[in-house]
């Protein structure tokens, strides 16, 4: 019996010693675990929409089995996490310290004093004897002052760095006959979200056809912040030889490092055809004009018909006078404007360019049809805007990203209707 009580006492002492050892092993001393949240160092006020980096850093002297970092509320901010958490080991102070870092890009969406709620790192730690136990550490809340963005006339673009590249598929000042050039402007902005990139500007030109392509955007995340790249593309060709000019492009932005407004200007560009292309264009126009002239009756043949015409001139004159008198006496006819009468006469008289346009369209000759339509638009006092739209429809089919045969039948119909309008 005595032996039994002695064994029981020994077991209890051993159990107390083991519990005491485990309790000591699970004790977290000050400085063993630390979690810090801070903003990057910066100068000047923080404006709404401007990026600021938030750094969460943890320091651990106890081995970690598993961990989960719970993010605090970010009210008043748009945000994006910049990559995965990074873990490193530091042994410079004589013992191993495990370090964790997470970087978040914040974009305040309102002014005032904004607070970053505490972050909580839930840890499962190892004891010295190989046991696991749970522990959590929490950061202190921090605040930051945000100011309303300064007033600007155009788009608000707070950028840490911006670069612009202007590229061409081929030399824009050495284009062949009917040839166009693809212009690609690549804008790279550091420190903004994709939706903060300004929209694709309108490329204006005097004397050139400009066909915009859909815009493309790409965003990549780095530890220094997001980098957004936009591709603005246009296909351009001269409207008439020999040359045309594109107006400059302006990209205003706010430099968040220098704390000042700046602007990048892409200079104007000359669009031109080569001398050979201009000569070929003029030669083609001349040949078309000669073809039209050949279709007209020869002057000598017309002179041979003079005696016959002289014989019927008097009856024709009498008949014409009779018809003219009837038209003048017809109700409402006397009040018609001279321009209206000229329009009626133009309908009765065939136009050589319109006739050539119909012939070229019937033969499927797009170049000749377009050249005839261009001359018709230049000379005709009809609906110029409608003719321009018809020409642009042909050019869009030819010079689009996926070229296709234009609808020449519709082109002829539109040009003919516009030509008749006075």
Secondary structure as the mmCIF struct_conf table of DSSP 4:
data_model
#
loop_
_struct_conf.conf_type_id
_struct_conf.id
_struct_conf.beg_label_comp_id
_struct_conf.beg_label_asym_id
_struct_conf.beg_label_seq_id
_struct_conf.end_label_comp_id
_struct_conf.end_label_asym_id
_struct_conf.end_label_seq_id
HELX_RH_AL_P HELX_RH_AL_P1 UNK A 2 UNK A 25
TURN_TY1_P TURN_TY1_P1 UNK A 26 UNK A 26
TURN_TY1_P TURN_TY1_P2 UNK A 30 UNK A 31
BEND BEND1 UNK A 32 UNK A 32
STRN STRN1 UNK A 33 UNK A 39
HELX_LH_PP_P HELX_LH_PP_P1 UNK A 40 UNK A 41
BEND BEND2 UNK A 44 UNK A 44
HELX_LH_PP_P HELX_LH_PP_P2 UNK A 45 UNK A 45
STRN STRN2 UNK A 46 UNK A 47
TURN_TY1_P TURN_TY1_P3 UNK A 48 UNK A 49
STRN STRN3 UNK A 51 UNK A 60
BEND BEND3 UNK A 61 UNK A 62
STRN STRN4 UNK A 64 UNK A 70
HELX_LH_PP_P HELX_LH_PP_P3 UNK A 71 UNK A 73
TURN_TY1_P TURN_TY1_P4 UNK A 75 UNK A 76
STRN STRN5 UNK A 77 UNK A 81
BEND BEND4 UNK A 83 UNK A 84
STRN STRN6 UNK A 86 UNK A 90
TURN_TY1_P TURN_TY1_P5 UNK A 92 UNK A 93
BEND BEND5 UNK A 94 UNK A 95
STRN STRN7 UNK A 97 UNK A 108
BEND BEND6 UNK A 110 UNK A 110
STRN STRN8 UNK A 112 UNK A 116
HELX_LH_PP_P HELX_LH_PP_P4 UNK A 117 UNK A 119
STRN STRN9 UNK A 120 UNK A 126
HELX_LH_PP_P HELX_LH_PP_P5 UNK A 127 UNK A 127
TURN_TY1_P TURN_TY1_P6 UNK A 128 UNK A 129
BEND BEND7 UNK A 130 UNK A 130
STRN STRN10 UNK A 132 UNK A 138
HELX_LH_PP_P HELX_LH_PP_P6 UNK A 139 UNK A 141
STRN STRN11 UNK A 142 UNK A 147
HELX_LH_PP_P HELX_LH_PP_P7 UNK A 148 UNK A 151
BEND BEND8 UNK A 153 UNK A 154
STRN STRN12 UNK A 158 UNK A 159
BEND BEND9 UNK A 160 UNK A 160
STRN STRN13 UNK A 161 UNK A 168
BEND BEND10 UNK A 169 UNK A 170
TURN_TY1_P TURN_TY1_P7 UNK A 172 UNK A 173
BEND BEND11 UNK A 174 UNK A 174
STRN STRN14 UNK A 175 UNK A 175
TURN_TY1_P TURN_TY1_P8 UNK A 177 UNK A 178
STRN STRN15 UNK A 181 UNK A 190
BEND BEND12 UNK A 191 UNK A 191
HELX_RH_3T_P HELX_RH_3T_P1 UNK A 194 UNK A 196
BEND BEND13 UNK A 197 UNK A 197
HELX_LH_PP_P HELX_LH_PP_P8 UNK A 198 UNK A 202
STRN STRN16 UNK A 205 UNK A 206
BEND BEND14 UNK A 207 UNK A 207
STRN STRN17 UNK A 208 UNK A 212
STRN STRN18 UNK A 216 UNK A 222
TURN_TY1_P TURN_TY1_P9 UNK A 223 UNK A 224
STRN STRN19 UNK A 225 UNK A 238
BEND BEND15 UNK A 239 UNK A 242
STRN STRN20 UNK A 243 UNK A 246
HELX_LH_PP_P HELX_LH_PP_P9 UNK A 247 UNK A 248
STRN STRN21 UNK A 249 UNK A 255
TURN_TY1_P TURN_TY1_P10 UNK A 256 UNK A 259
STRN STRN22 UNK A 260 UNK A 266
HELX_LH_PP_P HELX_LH_PP_P10 UNK A 267 UNK A 268
STRN STRN23 UNK A 269 UNK A 272
STRN STRN24 UNK A 273 UNK A 273
HELX_RH_AL_P HELX_RH_AL_P2 UNK A 275 UNK A 294
TURN_TY1_P TURN_TY1_P11 UNK A 295 UNK A 295
BEND BEND16 UNK A 296 UNK A 296
HELX_LH_PP_P HELX_LH_PP_P11 UNK A 297 UNK A 298
HELX_RH_AL_P HELX_RH_AL_P3 UNK A 299 UNK A 304
TURN_TY1_P TURN_TY1_P12 UNK A 305 UNK A 305
HELX_RH_AL_P HELX_RH_AL_P4 UNK A 306 UNK A 329
BEND BEND17 UNK A 330 UNK A 330
TURN_TY1_P TURN_TY1_P13 UNK A 331 UNK A 332
HELX_RH_3T_P HELX_RH_3T_P2 UNK A 333 UNK A 335
HELX_RH_AL_P HELX_RH_AL_P5 UNK A 338 UNK A 348
BEND BEND18 UNK A 349 UNK A 349
HELX_LH_PP_P HELX_LH_PP_P12 UNK A 350 UNK A 351
HELX_RH_AL_P HELX_RH_AL_P6 UNK A 352 UNK A 363
TURN_TY1_P TURN_TY1_P14 UNK A 364 UNK A 364
HELX_RH_AL_P HELX_RH_AL_P7 UNK A 366 UNK A 379
BEND BEND19 UNK A 382 UNK A 382
HELX_RH_AL_P HELX_RH_AL_P8 UNK A 384 UNK A 399
BEND BEND20 UNK A 400 UNK A 402
HELX_RH_AL_P HELX_RH_AL_P9 UNK A 408 UNK A 420
#
